[in-house]
Amino acid sequence: MRVVVLGAGGVGSVVAGYLARAGYEVVMLARPGHAAKVQQDGLHLVGLEQFQVRVPAFAEAKDLSAADMLIITVKTKDMARALAGVAHMQVGGVASLQNG
């Protein structure tokens, strides 16, 4: 199953990290600086558990055409801009885990 996590702040990073660690094919869409850092160093999660996992991270979705699941984790105020960036994608399902 291919999962695209739209937004890689606190919520998106945790969701993407745990899904990737569980074996799902995960791609994160993040702000350019964060995407570059995750591409370079992997995703480091610290909390109840501490682990590092490799998750492809991109600042734009232009090279992504489809996903089985799109998980939206951007803040509500950023929703229109974020969805415009993935409007071209074919997705099987959408889940929203927004916090604001």
N, C-alpha and C positions, 0 to 999 in steps of 0.2 A: 504494500500500500504506500503510495506517495502522498506525503503530507506537506503542504506549504503553510508555514507560520508567517502571517503578515503582521509584522511588528515584533521587534526583538528587544523590548525593554525587560523589566523584571518578570512579568507574567509570560511573555513570549519566549524568553530565554529558558525559563524553567520548563515550560511545556515542550519546547523543541529538544532540550537536553534529555529529559526523561524518555520521550518517544524515541529519540535516536539510540539511547542506551538500551531500550527494549527491542531494538532491531528494525524499527520502521525506517523507511527512506524519507528523510526530513530535509527540507530546504527552508532557510530563514530569509525573510526580506527585512532588511534593517537599514538604518541610516548609514550613509557611506563610511564614516569612521568606525562604527561598530562592526559593520560587515567586514571591513578590511582586517580588523583585529581578530575577529573570529576565524576568518580564512587563514590568517597567519598562525595563530596560537591555539585554535580550538576553543570550545566553550567550557569555561570553568564554572562549576556550580558549587556553592557553599551554603550550608544550612543544616537541615536534619541529616543530610548526607553530604559528602564532599567528593566530587569526581570531575574528570575532564573527558570530553567527548568531541569528536570531529563532526561538525555540522556545516555543510555548504551554506554560505551566507552571501547574499547579493544585495546591492543597493537598488536595483531595478529588476523587474520581472520580465523584461523584454525577451529573454531567451527561454522563458518557461511557457509552455503551451498548455499543459494540463496537470491536474492533480486529482487524486481520489478524494482528498479532503482539504479544504481551505479553512484554517483556524485564524480568526481575526482577533488580534490582541492589542490593537492600537486604541488610544483614548478616543472617546466619542467625538471630540472636537476635530480629530484628524481623519475621521472615517471617509468623508467624500474624496479627499486627496488620495488616500490609501487605496480605496476601491477603484479609482480611475486608473491606477497603475497596474491592476490585475484584470481589468474589464475584458481583455482579449482572451483570457484563459478559459478553458473548459474544465469545470469542476464537478465532481460527483456529489459533494455535500459541503455544507458550510456550518461552522460552529463559531459562536461569538463568545469570547472570554474577556470582555472589556471591563475596565475598572475606572470609569469616570465619565 
